[in-house]
Amino acid sequence: MKNNFLGFLSHIIFHSILFMLMAPSLGAEPPLSITFADAARLALGASKDLRNEYAQRAIREGAWVWGRRAYFPRMNFSISEDDRLSEISADSFLKNYSVNIDQLLWDGGRTAMGRRIEKAGLNLMGTQLERMAREIAEGAVSAYRSLLFSRAVLEIREAAWESLEEQRRIMAREAELGMVLEMDLIAAGISVAEARLEIISLQLDLTEAERQLAEALGLEKIPLLSEQVDIRAKMVIPSPEMIRSLAEGRNPDLLAARYAIQQKQEELKFASRSWMPNVRFNGTFSLSGQEYPLSRYNWSVGISLDFSSPYFSGSVGAQAGWEPPYDRSARLQNSLSPLPDPGSALNIRSAELALALEKTKYNEGFERLGRTALMLTEKCFLADKKRTLAAEYLDLAAERFRFANLRMELGQITRLELMEERMAYTQREIAAVEAASALLENRRELERFLDLRPGELSEIGGGLTHE
């Protein structure tokens, strides 16, 4: 009993320490800079719901540990005093102290199977908590990635606006000299105003993205972001065979399906052995008498057999005792109840169907694993190819814009046309950033499939490298 209590206490202390480590310290300074992995860790520590769920699971695990009590004897102490005052006979002051012991000897393994069912349920609950933690962490990583994208687009838009504004100022001076039509100057002003409106809209979106990320991380303000959207970052993609091999042992959905099968297997065993009898030992020792010290005692021992099935249930019990110095006792008691619950005969069939369903789900998931590995690898390949093409297109757009500057200096195009070329180049910059951000998203999707931390794909031969 003492060892069980110490084990339970150490279990609770361990989880409490774990929660304190996960939670951000009150009044602590925020980190100077964070990566994707840091954002995921901070989000987990800031989630009160997740800490509460882990605490609930720790309590259930502690209760499961205490469930070992079912294997040990059950003792019952009773004390009674029966006082009787009589007018025509002697008064009676009977005192009785007794100890009863009841011990399970055999139940066909149902107690052990019940504990295994509970343990499988705890394991399944653990996978659900891990899924919850992954969703919380992924929300922070997604907010981080969105913020990077918004900042990159805003920087591009601000640079484009400055360039357009400079061209508009030059056109205004040229209009004063009669070198530019007033209509062209108005068109240039409209382009600048549209660019400015786009910047304001992006700033609003950026403010909201920063608020969402800070809230997810549990911080008052966002620290520096170490990651960046790099349009030159090329992804090294592992082979589909390697991805599938890793997923077979790490994929969280497949792991949850294995725990579900284990639970259904134990439930089937439990249902199959429900007809087996319980064999119990019981014993009683009593002290009695009219006054202290109590001078009379008696004891009895017995064994009972209880059985229950859909068609018959009952019990058989035998007990023998002795009350010194002369009295001995014996008792044999039987009971039988026909058809107590005929419908429960279908419980085994129901458990078999439930197990077959879980196995079918697992087999389908296992077969789908290879297709998913191939699909995710192909998505990463296409996303990387799109990024490469967008970067090459951007280089061509930059070269085209350079030639447009030369043509404008030679008088072959107007300054308004140069501004249009600048806006086209801006769109190509944004497209390149979108492609690089999509590659980051697809890489993270592959990491989630393998149950990897953000950026951990690089440790198994994948990840991003600079071209």
C-alpha positions as CSV (number, residue, x, y, z in Angstrom):
1,M,0.0,0.0,0.0
2,K,2.8,2.4,0.9
3,N,4.6,1.7,-2.3
4,N,1.5,2.3,-4.3
5,F,0.9,5.6,-2.6
6,L,4.5,6.7,-3.2
7,G,4.3,5.7,-6.8
8,F,1.1,7.7,-7.3
9,L,2.5,10.7,-5.5
10,S,5.7,10.7,-7.5
11,H,3.5,10.4,-10.7
12,I,1.6,13.5,-9.8
13,I,4.7,15.4,-8.9
14,F,6.4,14.5,-12.2
15,H,3.4,15.8,-14.2
16,S,3.2,18.9,-12.1
17,I,6.9,19.7,-12.8
18,L,6.3,19.0,-16.5
19,F,3.4,21.5,-16.6
20,M,5.5,24.1,-14.9
21,L,8.2,23.6,-17.4
22,M,5.7,23.9,-20.3
23,A,4.1,27.0,-19.0
24,P,5.9,30.4,-19.5
25,S,7.2,31.9,-16.3
26,L,5.2,34.7,-14.9
27,G,6.9,38.0,-15.4
28,A,9.7,36.4,-17.5
29,E,11.2,38.3,-20.4
30,P,10.1,37.1,-23.8
31,P,12.8,35.4,-25.9
32,L,14.8,37.7,-28.2
33,S,14.0,35.7,-31.3
34,I,12.0,32.6,-32.1
35,T,12.0,29.9,-34.8
36,F,9.0,27.8,-36.0
37,A,9.9,25.2,-33.3
38,D,10.1,27.9,-30.6
39,A,6.7,29.2,-31.6
40,A,5.2,25.6,-31.3
41,R,6.8,25.2,-27.9
42,L,5.6,28.5,-26.6
43,A,2.1,27.8,-27.8
44,L,2.0,24.5,-26.0
45,G,3.1,26.2,-22.8
46,A,0.5,29.0,-23.1
47,S,-2.4,26.7,-23.7
48,K,-4.5,26.4,-20.4
49,D,-6.8,23.8,-22.0
50,L,-3.9,21.5,-22.9
51,R,-2.4,21.7,-19.4
52,N,-5.9,20.9,-17.9
53,E,-6.3,17.9,-20.2
54,Y,-2.8,16.6,-19.3
55,A,-3.6,17.1,-15.6
56,Q,-6.9,15.1,-16.1
57,R,-5.0,12.3,-17.7
58,A,-2.4,12.2,-14.9
59,I,-5.3,11.8,-12.4
60,R,-6.7,9.0,-14.4
61,E,-3.3,7.3,-14.6
62,G,-3.1,7.7,-10.8
63,A,-6.5,6.1,-10.4
64,W,-5.4,3.2,-12.7
65,V,-2.4,2.6,-10.4
66,W,-4.7,2.4,-7.4
67,G,-6.8,-0.1,-9.3
68,R,-4.2,-2.8,-8.2
69,R,-6.2,-2.8,-5.0
70,A,-8.6,-5.3,-6.6
71,Y,-5.9,-8.0,-6.3
72,F,-5.6,-7.6,-2.5
73,P,-7.9,-8.8,0.3
74,R,-10.7,-6.6,1.4
75,M,-11.1,-6.2,5.1
76,N,-14.1,-5.0,7.1
77,F,-14.1,-4.2,10.8
78,S,-17.3,-4.0,12.7
79,I,-18.1,-3.1,16.3
80,S,-21.6,-3.5,17.9
81,E,-23.1,-3.3,21.3
82,D,-26.5,-4.8,21.9
83,D,-28.0,-3.7,25.3
84,R,-31.3,-5.1,26.6
85,L,-33.0,-4.2,29.8
86,S,-35.7,-6.7,30.9
87,E,-38.2,-6.5,33.8
88,I,-38.7,-10.3,34.0
89,S,-35.3,-11.7,33.1
90,A,-31.6,-10.9,33.3
91,D,-30.3,-7.8,31.6
92,S,-28.1,-8.4,28.6
93,F,-25.1,-6.2,27.5
94,L,-23.7,-8.1,24.5
95,K,-20.6,-6.6,22.8
96,N,-19.2,-7.9,19.5
97,Y,-16.0,-7.1,17.6
98,S,-15.5,-8.8,14.2
99,V,-13.1,-8.8,11.3
100,N,-14.2,-10.0,7.9
101,I,-11.7,-10.8,5.1
102,D,-12.7,-11.3,1.4
103,Q,-10.2,-12.3,-1.2
104,L,-10.7,-12.9,-4.9
105,L,-9.0,-16.2,-5.9
106,W,-9.9,-16.5,-9.5
107,D,-12.1,-14.8,-12.0
108,G,-10.9,-16.1,-15.3
109,G,-8.5,-13.1,-15.8
110,R,-11.3,-10.6,-16.1
111,T,-9.8,-8.2,-13.5
112,A,-6.5,-8.2,-15.4
113,M,-8.3,-7.8,-18.7
114,G,-10.3,-4.9,-17.3
115,R,-7.1,-3.2,-16.2
116,R,-5.6,-3.7,-19.7
117,I,-8.8,-2.2,-21.2
118,E,-8.4,0.8,-19.0
119,K,-4.7,1.1,-19.9
120,A,-5.5,0.9,-23.6
121,G,-8.0,3.7,-23.1
122,L,-5.4,5.8,-21.4
123,N,-3.0,5.2,-24.3
124,L,-5.8,6.2,-26.7
125,M,-6.4,9.3,-24.6
126,G,-2.7,10.0,-24.9
127,T,-2.9,10.0,-28.7
128,Q,-5.9,12.3,-28.6
129,L,-3.9,14.7,-26.3
130,E,-1.0,14.5,-28.7
131,R,-3.3,15.4,-31.6
132,M,-4.7,18.3,-29.6
133,A,-1.1,19.5,-28.8
134,R,-0.2,19.2,-32.5
135,E,-3.2,21.3,-33.5
136,I,-2.3,24.0,-31.0
137,A,1.4,24.0,-32.1
138,E,0.4,23.9,-35.8
139,G,-1.9,26.9,-35.3
140,A,1.1,28.9,-33.9
141,V,3.3,27.8,-36.8
142,S,0.7,28.7,-39.3
143,A,0.2,32.1,-37.7
144,Y,4.0,32.6,-37.7
145,R,4.2,31.7,-41.4
146,S,1.3,34.0,-42.3
147,L,3.0,36.8,-40.5
148,L,6.2,36.3,-42.4
149,F,4.3,36.3,-45.7
150,S,2.4,39.5,-44.7
151,R,5.6,41.3,-43.7
152,A,7.4,40.2,-46.9
153,V,4.4,41.4,-49.1
154,L,4.2,44.7,-47.2
155,E,7.9,45.3,-47.7
156,I,7.5,44.7,-51.4
157,R,4.5,47.0,-51.6
158,E,6.2,49.8,-49.7
159,A,9.3,49.6,-52.0
160,A,7.0,49.7,-55.0
161,W,5.0,52.7,-53.6
162,E,8.3,54.6,-53.0
163,S,9.3,53.9,-56.6
164,L,6.0,55.0,-58.0
165,E,5.9,58.1,-55.9
166,E,9.3,59.1,-57.1
167,Q,8.2,58.7,-60.7
168,R,5.0,60.7,-60.0
169,R,7.1,63.6,-58.5
170,I,9.3,63.6,-61.6
171,M,6.2,63.6,-63.9
172,A,4.8,66.5,-61.8
173,R,7.9,68.6,-62.6
174,E,7.7,67.5,-66.2
175,A,4.1,68.6,-66.4
176,E,5.0,72.0,-65.1
177,L,7.4,72.2,-68.1
178,G,4.7,71.0,-70.5
179,M,6.6,67.7,-71.2
180,V,3.8,65.5,-69.9
181,L,0.1,65.5,-70.5
182,E,-2.1,66.3,-67.5
183,M,-4.1,63.1,-68.1
184,D,-0.9,61.0,-67.7
185,L,-0.1,62.8,-64.5
186,I,-3.6,62.0,-63.2
187,A,-3.2,58.4,-64.1
188,A,0.2,58.3,-62.3
189,G,-1.5,59.8,-59.2
190,I,-4.2,57.1,-59.3
191,S,-1.6,54.4,-59.5
192,V,0.3,55.9,-56.5
193,A,-3.0,56.2,-54.5
194,E,-4.0,52.6,-55.3
195,A,-0.5,51.4,-54.1
196,R,-0.9,53.5,-50.9
197,L,-4.4,52.0,-50.2
198,E,-3.0,48.5,-50.7
199,I,-0.3,49.3,-48.1
200,I,-2.8,50.4,-45.6
201,S,-4.9,47.3,-46.1
202,L,-1.8,45.1,-45.7
203,Q,-0.8,47.0,-42.5
204,L,-4.3,46.2,-41.0
205,D,-3.9,42.6,-41.9
206,L,-0.4,42.6,-40.5
207,T,-1.6,44.0,-37.2
208,E,-4.2,41.3,-36.9
209,A,-1.7,38.6,-37.8
210,E,0.7,39.9,-35.1
211,R,-2.1,39.9,-32.5
212,Q,-3.1,36.3,-33.3
213,L,0.5,35.1,-33.1
214,A,1.1,36.9,-29.8
215,E,-2.1,35.5,-28.4
216,A,-1.2,32.0,-29.5
217,L,2.3,32.3,-27.9
218,G,1.0,33.8,-24.7
219,L,3.2,36.9,-25.1
220,E,2.4,40.6,-24.8
221,K,4.5,41.4,-27.9
222,I,6.1,39.4,-30.7
223,P,9.9,38.9,-30.5
224,L,12.1,38.8,-33.5
225,L,11.3,36.1,-36.0
226,S,14.3,34.0,-37.0
227,E,12.6,32.3,-39.9
228,Q,12.1,34.0,-43.3
229,V,10.4,33.5,-46.6
230,D,13.4,32.8,-48.9
231,I,12.5,32.6,-52.6
232,R,15.9,31.0,-53.2
233,A,15.5,28.2,-50.6
234,K,15.4,24.9,-52.4
235,M,13.9,21.9,-50.7
236,V,15.7,18.6,-50.6
237,I,12.9,16.0,-50.7
238,P,13.3,12.5,-49.3
239,S,12.2,9.6,-51.4
240,P,8.6,8.3,-51.0
241,E,9.9,5.0,-49.8
242,M,11.9,6.7,-47.0
243,I,8.8,8.8,-46.1
244,R,6.6,5.7,-45.9
245,S,9.1,3.8,-43.9
246,L,9.3,6.6,-41.3
247,A,5.5,7.0,-41.3
248,E,4.9,3.4,-40.5
249,G,6.4,3.9,-37.1
250,R,5.7,7.6,-36.4
251,N,2.4,8.5,-38.1
252,P,0.1,9.6,-35.2
253,D,-3.1,8.4,-36.9
254,L,-1.6,4.9,-37.4
255,L,-0.4,4.8,-33.8
256,A,-3.9,5.7,-32.6
257,A,-5.4,3.0,-34.7
258,R,-3.0,0.4,-33.1
259,Y,-4.1,1.5,-29.6
260,A,-7.8,1.2,-30.7
261,I,-7.1,-2.4,-31.9
262,Q,-5.5,-3.3,-28.6
263,Q,-8.5,-1.9,-26.7
264,K,-11.0,-3.8,-28.8
265,Q,-9.0,-7.0,-28.5
266,E,-9.1,-6.8,-24.7
267,E,-12.8,-6.0,-24.8
268,L,-13.4,-9.1,-26.9
269,K,-11.4,-11.3,-24.5
270,F,-13.4,-9.8,-21.6
271,A,-16.7,-10.5,-23.3
272,S,-15.6,-14.0,-24.2
273,R,-14.8,-14.9,-20.6
274,S,-17.8,-13.2,-19.0
275,W,-19.4,-16.6,-18.2
276,M,-16.4,-17.8,-16.1
277,P,-17.1,-17.9,-12.4
278,N,-15.6,-15.8,-9.6
279,V,-14.0,-17.8,-6.9
280,R,-13.7,-16.0,-3.6
281,F,-12.4,-16.8,-0.1
282,N,-14.0,-15.3,2.9
283,G,-13.3,-15.5,6.6
284,T,-14.6,-14.0,9.8
285,F,-13.2,-13.8,13.3
286,S,-15.3,-12.4,16.1
287,L,-14.9,-11.5,19.8
288,S,-18.0,-11.2,22.0
289,G,-19.0,-11.1,25.6
290,Q,-21.0,-9.4,28.3
291,E,-18.2,-7.3,29.6
292,Y,-14.5,-6.5,29.0
293,P,-12.3,-8.4,28.6
294,L,-14.3,-10.3,26.0
295,S,-14.1,-14.0,26.7
296,R,-15.9,-15.6,23.8
297,Y,-14.6,-15.9,20.2
298,N,-15.6,-17.7,17.0
299,W,-14.3,-17.9,13.5
300,S,-15.5,-19.2,10.2
301,V,-14.0,-19.7,6.7
302,G,-15.7,-20.3,3.4
303,I,-15.4,-20.3,-0.3
304,S,-18.0,-19.0,-2.8
305,L,-18.4,-19.4,-6.5
306,D,-20.5,-16.9,-8.4
307,F,-21.2,-17.3,-12.1
308,S,-23.2,-15.3,-14.6
309,S,-24.1,-16.1,-18.3
310,P,-26.9,-15.0,-20.6
311,Y,-28.8,-18.2,-19.8
312,F,-28.0,-19.0,-16.2
313,S,-26.6,-17.2,-13.2
314,G,-26.2,-18.1,-9.6
315,S,-23.8,-18.9,-6.8
316,V,-22.5,-21.8,-4.8
317,G,-21.0,-21.3,-1.3
318,A,-19.7,-23.4,1.5
319,Q,-18.7,-22.1,5.0
320,A,-17.4,-23.8,8.1
321,G,-16.8,-22.4,11.6
322,W,-16.0,-23.1,15.2
323,E,-17.1,-21.4,18.4
324,P,-14.9,-22.9,21.2
325,P,-15.2,-24.9,23.1
326,Y,-18.0,-27.0,21.8
327,D,-19.9,-25.5,18.9
328,R,-19.1,-26.1,15.3
329,S,-21.1,-24.9,12.3
330,A,-21.3,-25.5,8.5
331,R,-23.4,-24.0,5.8
332,L,-24.0,-24.8,2.1
333,Q,-25.9,-22.3,0.1
334,N,-26.9,-22.5,-3.6
335,S,-28.9,-20.3,-5.9
336,L,-29.8,-20.4,-9.6
337,S,-31.6,-17.9,-11.9
338,P,-32.5,-19.0,-15.4
339,L,-32.3,-16.6,-18.4
340,P,-31.1,-13.5,-16.4
341,D,-30.1,-11.6,-19.6
342,P,-30.4,-13.5,-22.9
343,G,-29.6,-10.4,-24.9
344,S,-26.0,-10.2,-23.5
345,A,-25.2,-13.3,-25.6
346,L,-24.7,-10.9,-28.5
347,N,-22.0,-9.0,-26.6
348,I,-19.3,-11.3,-28.0
349,R,-20.5,-10.8,-31.5
350,S,-20.7,-7.1,-31.0
351,A,-17.1,-7.1,-29.7
352,E,-16.0,-9.2,-32.7
353,L,-17.6,-6.7,-35.1
354,A,-16.0,-3.8,-33.3
355,L,-12.6,-5.4,-33.5
356,A,-13.0,-6.3,-37.2
357,L,-14.0,-2.7,-37.9
358,E,-10.9,-1.3,-36.1
359,K,-8.7,-3.8,-38.0
360,T,-10.3,-2.7,-41.3
361,K,-9.6,0.9,-40.5
362,Y,-6.0,0.2,-39.6
363,N,-5.5,-1.8,-42.9
364,E,-7.1,1.0,-44.9
365,G,-4.9,3.5,-43.1
366,F,-1.8,1.4,-43.7
367,E,-2.5,1.1,-47.4
368,R,-3.3,4.8,-47.6
369,L,0.0,5.5,-46.0
370,G,2.0,4.8,-49.2
371,R,-0.4,6.8,-51.3
372,T,-0.2,9.7,-48.9
373,A,3.6,9.6,-48.7
374,L,3.7,9.7,-52.5
375,M,1.2,12.5,-52.7
376,L,3.0,14.6,-50.1
377,T,6.3,14.1,-51.8
378,E,4.8,15.0,-55.1
379,K,3.3,18.2,-53.6
380,C,6.6,19.2,-52.2
381,F,8.3,18.6,-55.5
382,L,5.7,20.6,-57.4
383,A,5.8,23.4,-54.8
384,D,9.6,23.6,-55.1
385,K,9.3,23.6,-58.9
386,K,6.8,26.4,-58.7
387,R,9.1,28.3,-56.4
388,T,12.0,27.8,-58.8
389,L,9.9,29.0,-61.8
390,A,8.6,32.0,-59.8
391,A,12.2,33.0,-58.9
392,E,13.3,32.6,-62.5
393,Y,10.3,34.6,-63.7
394,L,11.2,37.3,-61.2
395,D,14.7,37.4,-62.5
396,L,13.3,37.9,-66.0
397,A,10.9,40.5,-64.8
398,A,13.8,42.4,-63.1
399,E,15.7,42.3,-66.4
400,R,12.7,43.5,-68.2
401,F,12.2,46.4,-65.8
402,R,15.9,47.3,-66.2
403,F,15.5,47.5,-70.0
404,A,12.3,49.5,-69.5
405,N,14.4,52.1,-67.6
406,L,16.8,52.2,-70.5
407,R,14.0,52.6,-73.0
408,M,12.5,55.4,-71.0
409,E,15.8,57.2,-70.9
410,L,16.0,56.8,-74.7
411,G,12.5,58.2,-75.1
412,Q,11.1,55.0,-76.5
413,I,8.4,54.6,-73.7
414,T,6.8,57.1,-71.4
415,R,7.3,57.4,-67.6
416,L,3.7,56.2,-67.1
417,E,4.5,53.0,-69.0
418,L,7.6,52.6,-66.8
419,M,5.4,52.8,-63.8
420,E,3.2,50.0,-65.2
421,E,6.3,47.9,-65.7
422,R,7.2,48.5,-62.0
423,M,3.8,47.4,-60.9
424,A,4.2,44.2,-63.1
425,Y,7.5,43.6,-61.4
426,T,5.9,44.0,-58.0
427,Q,3.3,41.4,-58.9
428,R,6.1,38.9,-59.8
429,E,7.8,39.6,-56.5
430,I,4.6,38.8,-54.6
431,A,4.1,35.7,-56.7
432,A,7.6,34.5,-55.8
433,V,7.0,35.1,-52.1
434,E,3.6,33.2,-52.4
435,A,5.4,30.3,-54.0
436,A,8.1,30.2,-51.3
437,S,5.5,30.4,-48.5
438,A,3.5,27.6,-50.1
439,L,6.7,25.5,-50.1
440,L,7.1,26.1,-46.4
441,E,3.5,25.1,-45.9
442,N,4.0,21.8,-47.8
443,R,7.2,21.0,-46.0
444,R,5.4,21.4,-42.7
445,E,2.5,19.2,-43.9
446,L,5.1,16.5,-44.6
447,E,6.6,17.0,-41.1
448,R,3.2,16.6,-39.5
449,F,2.6,13.4,-41.5
450,L,5.8,12.1,-39.9
451,D,5.0,13.5,-36.5
452,L,8.2,15.7,-36.6
453,R,8.8,19.1,-35.0
454,P,9.0,22.1,-37.2
455,G,12.4,22.0,-39.1
456,E,13.1,18.4,-37.9
457,L,12.8,17.2,-41.5
458,S,16.4,18.4,-42.1
459,E,17.7,15.8,-39.7
460,I,16.5,12.9,-41.9
461,G,17.8,14.1,-45.2
462,G,15.1,16.7,-46.1
463,G,14.5,20.3,-45.6
464,L,15.6,23.6,-47.2
465,T,18.9,24.6,-48.7
466,H,19.9,27.8,-50.4
467,E,20.4,27.7,-54.1
